[in-house]
Amino acid sequence: MAPDPGRPDGRACSHLPQVARPLRPPGDGCEECLARGWTWSRLRWCATCGHVGCCDSSRGRHAYGHYAASGHPVALSLDPREGWGWCFEDELFLTESP
């Protein structure tokens, strides 16, 4: 992952050295939604512990809830068509590096 090159303000994510994609698709979906019988829009993967939560467009917003409860800063999109992540702490969009 790398900082979004479209950011002109020079901000950086201090957590990038710890970020790596999962080796295999984790779990069957948003852990909290599955427990409640809910559906979700898209999934996010915590780059710190591997928790899978739903995105902010989903009913539960569990990826953000996981960040708020744990302090784990970076979540990566698990959608195969998306190659990005978000640092909640630094409020920065991250893109896949070549």
Protein Blocks (a to p, Z undefined) as FASTA:
>chain_A
ZZdfklmnopacfklmmgccdfbdehjbjfklmmnopacfbdcddfknopacddfkbmnl
mmmmmmmmnopabdcdfbfkbccdddfklopacdddZZ
